[in-house]
Amino acid sequence: MDPASSPHSPSLAVSDAVSFPRRLQPDGPTLRDAIGGLPYRVALAGGWIDQPFVSTLNPEPPGSMVVVSLHPTIRFMDRCGMATGTRYVAQALWGDTLPDRDPAELMRELFEAENGDSDAPSGSQDMAGLIFPGISRLDYDANVNGGRFPSHIESTSDPQTVQWIERVLHLIPVGQRPPGYDPLVTRRLDPEWVRRLGRSGQACYQAIVDRDVAALSASMSECSQAWEAILPNIVAHPTITIDLKKILLAYQSAYPGAMYSGCGGGYLIVVSEEDVPGSFQVSVRA
C-alpha cells in the first residue's frame, strides 16, 4: 500500500504549544528562536532496511523499521543519527513549519530536495521520521517503489503509548561521527541477517504498541546484532577512538536494553523504567 493511502494523515503543522522554558529576560531569544520549530526524529530498530541495497536481499519482505517524531525541545548534535542533515534541508525548503499537506507527498518532496540524482541517496526514513507524527513503522519492499519509499506506514499517536515511550527511552550523548568515517567500507549482506534486521523493526513496533519493555529491548538488541553482522563498521572503524561496543554492552548488561541512535555512535538509547544517570528524555510530537 502506498503511504499516501494510509489513514494516518493528520495535520502536519508543528504546534506552537510545545513547552519551552520560561524566559527570565523577556527581550532575549527563545529556544525556538535558537533551534527552530521543525521536528527531529529518533530511529529505533530496523535501520538500514530503508536502503535498497539492503532490502533487495531480504528473503521475506517487507522489512520494517521504527521512527519517532520528536518536538525540538533541545538542539540535537549533528552527525549523530538524528536526521539533522535532513532537517536543515527541510528548513531551507519550508522554513520553520511543516506545510499542512499530505505527509507522503512531503516525504517525497523532501527526499528529492536532499538527494536529487545522487548515486547514494540518504534513506527516506529520515524524511518520514520528521514528517509523520507519532511513532511509525515503515515497511520496505525492494519490489515496491524501488525500495526507496515505504510500501506501507503504520503509525500511532495513542496518548498512553506516547507517554510510555517518553518514560522508558533515555538518551545519553556519546559522540559524533568523526571526519572520514564511512560505515559502508565493509559489507557482509547475508540475506538471513537482512531478514532478521527487517523483523527487528516489526517486533519493535509491536512491543511499543503493547508497551512491553522486555520485547522492546529484545528488538533493539536484535537490530544491534544485525548491524554488526552486515555492516560491522557501524560501531568499529579506524576513525572511531571510542570503544562503542564495550559501552553498549555495559549498558545492555545494566538495563533492559540499549542501542545507538545511528552509525558511529551518536546517542546511546537506553530502555529503562528507572532513571538512567546522565541521560535525558524526549518529547514525542503526536
Phi, psi and omega in degrees: 000132178290140181300338179295337181266003179294142177288349184269076181228063182285173174302139188253000181299131180291130186292141173278359184270006177300134183281116173249156179302146177293138181277127175280334176247102187305332183270357182279163179291148174275167176299323178296323176300323186282321187243353180088165185258356180291151179291163163253182172212148172244137178258137178252219189295148174103355182305143185092345177289347178280355178265126183303329180293343174266307186296333178301332183267004181284115181285348181227069179288158000275156168261156188232158169218163184242134175233150180231123180280134187240141169294147179279070182274345171219169171268111177286144180294148173288160176057041181228015177079021181252018178061033180292325178298317177294324179296321177299319179295319179297321178297318179293328184278317190238355184084217190264002183221136175293135176299148180273071180226176181306126184297326178295322177295317179295321179302313180292321180297316180291323177301313181294321180296323182280321191258331183055233179254031181301142176283344180226069184291152172292158183285148182289349176297332176299313182290315181299320182295325177286324192268314182283123181288161176079209183250125188233139169259121180256121180261129181240131179226121183299342180271358180238126181059025182064014182078000182284326184235155181301141173281339179200147175232126176245124185231154172221139171235025178306125186304318181293321178293318178298314179298323180294313183292326176295330182279324188263348178267129179231128182252134178238121176295129179246310178168150179283156172300131183282160175301140179084358180287137178218110182287350187257012180301317179243125179237125176233071191277070177287127183304325180295319178289327175296319176300315181294324176300310180296326178288331179296325177292320177297315180295324180298312181296318179297321179297321179293315178299322179278351184054055186244104183299315183297316181291322177298315179298318180297321180293323180290322176295319178298318179297316180299320178294320179295318177303311182297327181286316187265330180223075188298341180282359175301320182245353181217119183205149182305333181277346182271120182261356179263141176278081184299321183295317180295320177298315180300312181297324179297316180286326177294331179278339183263338183227166182304323182196160177197151173202166178271154181287341180184191182293138177077010176108263184080248176249144171270124179262115183251134176262120180197142173272356176252165177297146176240111183306136178083003183258168171226164181245161188254165176243116184282133177275097184241000000 
